[in-house]
Amino acid sequence: MLTDVLRAAPASSIDAVIGIMTAIDRKLPDADGLKWFNRLYLAVTTNVREAVAGPAFRDPRFMTELDVVFANQYFEAIAAGQNDASRAPSAWRPLLRARTRPGIARLQFALAGMNAHINRDLPQGIVQVFETLGGEPTTDTVRRRDFDSLNDLLERVEGEVKREFSVGLVGVVDAVGGRVDDIAAMWKVRVARAAAWTNAEVLWTLRRLPHLRAAFFETLDRSTGLAGRGLLTPTGLDLI
């Protein structure tokens, strides 16, 4: 159980985020699919910490705040669903229900986590940061460019992790590799993040219509969960 680890959440800095993710990585066994999303997310966050410390972004404060807010949504989701997946947001339920199921590749678990976190959590996170720091996602081109510039880093880390997650599969990769690749092809981080910003703009625009905003977000949450179920289609062999 992650109860003791998650007591440190919510995090207040990127260093604290990395500390919690590192503790989760150490706590979870290899047979737990959540470990492989967390491992990917930890690698991404470590790289983001390096980027915000340098000249990569025009508004590093925004990117830092978004990183922390975004990670806390992940911690909140897994805390809600660790004993009963039905208590987690709809988007997260497929991963939390399948995390110990055999026949699912590590990469599938990683992509299912990215699906839930980017498609559901990121729009809400963007809105929250704009509410805290000021400005509007519909008009702030500087922050949008910073946000988009992260795509190259994410794709690079995703590629590196994909190779790492394939270690130990040499004997079975010919049998199932094509099927896993087909599932992976369903997921494109650049496209998902562009959609997340658009959905943040919708949530921002609907903030004076709370009932409609809630209905939109509930639909987004549920549709993300449906996509997650597709990403977790068993390959037929135990690849953990």
Secondary structure, 3 states (H helix, E strand, C coil): CCHHHHCCCCCCCHHHHHHHHHHHHHHCCCCCCHHHHHHHHHHHHHHHHHHHCCCCCCCHHHHHHHHHHHHHHHHHHHHHHCCCHHHCCHHHHHHHHHCCCCCCCHHHHHHHHHHHHHHHHHHHHHHHHHHHHCCCCCCCHHHHHHHHHHHHHHHHHHHHHHHHHCCCCCCCHHHHHHHHHHHHCCCCHHHHHHHHHHHHHHHHHCCCCHHHHHHHHHHHHHHHHHHHHHHCCCCCCCCC
